[in-house]
Amino acid sequence: MFFLFGYLLRRVGGAEAASNIGLREARGQWAGFLHCDDLWLPGRMARLWGEMKTTDAVLIVHNSVFVGPDGRQLGPWTCPLAEGNVPPEQFMERLLIQNFIAPVSPVFRRKAALESRWHGSCDLACPDWDFWLRMGTLGPVRFIDETLTAYRVHPESQTVAHARLADEWEQQLTIVLDRHLETWLLRENTEH
């Protein structure tokens, strides 16, 4: 399974391209990503299923936990949100400060993701942050204050393997920040 996944990633141009293919080929109303080294914790799908059937949100997020290569918990990855629906402007305001969403955490409406171009900028070092910010402008975000996934940290991870120099990383973060800060400022000025 890992060999096939690695082969597919190399053949189509990386995780973002493979994610785009999967998203286009999927048929459900909701989608989410599970990278080969991350985990969905017991009870996650049952908990999310209830939310997906009743919410008008375009994005559902929850807390996660960092785990080491041996599966030992290293610490929490929490969202600074209150349980329930979060208005787009509040979500964007907090997410512009820091990407507090573990890539394995969200589920989102597939149609909205396709329309907002999931990983539209494959050259970005932080395409997930860019995507969550785009999705967050489309409607309310539903936050579940529970830890339902685990994000694995290890030396062979894609994040570590594609580590960038500090100045290049800063440039990449600035691209995303500039792109969405203007949108947020326009929304704030319009509402006040």
Protein Blocks (a to p, Z undefined) as FASTA:
>chain_A
ZZmmmmmmmmnopjklmmmmmmmmpmbfbdcdddfkbccdehklmmmmmmmmmmcbfbdc
dddddddfkopafbdcddfbdedjddfklmmmmmmmpccbdfklpccdfklmmmnopakl
lmbcblmlmmmmmmmmnoccddddbdfbdcdddfkbmklmmpccfklmmmmmmmmmmmmm
mmmmmmmmmmZZ
